[in-house]
């Protein structure tokens, strides 16, 4: 039976992934900063430690035979943190993690990258395109990927890097566009929005976790992959969908300036992951929005 180590299990993707993997025949180990009864994971499989504490995490992991790692942990994911110095902590976190693992047993390392690695593109994005991040967040993602890839290459470990595009769904952070707009309208407040001229890609968190799960089980699977939906949307059209689903009259879009590092087009090519992993997104934007609206109607505060 595989021993799987998951970091960032309290995060948006990590929490859903743990629930999904619990249904499989896997031994799940979690790294958490604070001890808690987490999703009925056995106490001896919850490692209470900060990944910034090099010696402590190494001591905690040295007696565990970890076969696969899914590294979801990341400091500074919100938009206002994308150029914060906190991003640099993620290099130390990743280095501490790989140095704590027993290379004799580790067979696969899966890391979560981001669309931010590509930077400003005005065309459909392929994995072979040169990365040119416009934020420190994107630059650090690239650095972490490079460091882990080198570690895996030197130790004959399969390395998978999923560049995730805009994920959404129930329990999404309330500051992201979709939950932000839903909550504003549910609470009858006026949202502050840009003109919505961006073309983005939205993928439901369940589809993200399904791809990661397939990646765990797939033998001889490695490389960098765009993890996204097959359809892109004009932000203005997504906003209109949400207004319509909540039976709210769309009067006008309040004026909000774009950020200086605003990416206007995020149009990924997902041919590679479809071919290599035999994976396709299943949840349409309409169904995903319905699920997300239902959740935030129950938990509106």
C-alpha positions, 0 to 999 in steps of 0.5 A: 500500500502506498504511503502518500504525504500531502502538504497544505492539507488545510488549503483549498485544493489540499482539503478536497484532495484529502477527502478524495484520497481517503476513499482510495487504498492509500496511507495518507500522511499530512503535514500540519502546523497545528495539531487537530483531528483532521478528516479522521486521519489517524493521529500517528499519520498527522505530522505537526510541524512547520515546513519552515523548521528544517530540523524538526521536519527532517526528524519527523519524516526520517522514520516514515517510508513516503512513496509519493508526495503531493506538495500543495503548501504555499505561502501568499496565494492571495492577489495582494500577496503576489509581490510580497516578500513572503513568497520567498519563504516557499523556496525554503519550504520546498528545500526543507521538504525534499531534504527531509524525505528518504530518497530510498523510498520516494518514487514520485513527487507532485507539485502544484504550479500556477498559470502565473508562471507564464506571465503576460501572453496574448496567445494560447499557452502551451507547456513548451512556451517560455515562462516570463512571470510578471509577479514575484509569486510566479517567479518563485513558482518557477524557482521551486519547480526548478529546484524540485526537478533537479532533486528528482532528476538526481535521485531517479524520482518521477516529477510532476508539475501541474500548472493550475489555472483559476480553480474555484468551487465550494470553500474557495477563499472569499476574496477570489472573484467568483465567491467575492461576487456571489457573496456580495450579491447574496448580501445585497451589496454592490461589488467593485469590479473591473470592466471584465475584458479579461479572457480567463480559464476556470477549472472546478476544484474537483476536476483539479483533484481528479487529475492529481489523483490520476497522476498519483496512480499513473506509472511512468508519468512525469513532466509539466502540464497545464491543468485547466478547463477546455473552455475559456471565458470573457470575465464579463460573461462569467459575471453576467452568469452569476448575476443571472443565476442569483436573479439580480439585475445587472445595472452596470460594472463599477469602475475598478482599475486593472492591476499593473501586473494584470494578465488579460489573457489566460488561454491554456492548451490542455492537449498534453495532459489529455493525452498523457494522463487520459484526463478531461475536465468533467464539470462545466462552468454552469454546474460549478457555479450552481454548486458554488452558489449553493455553498455560499448561500449556506455559509454566506458570512 
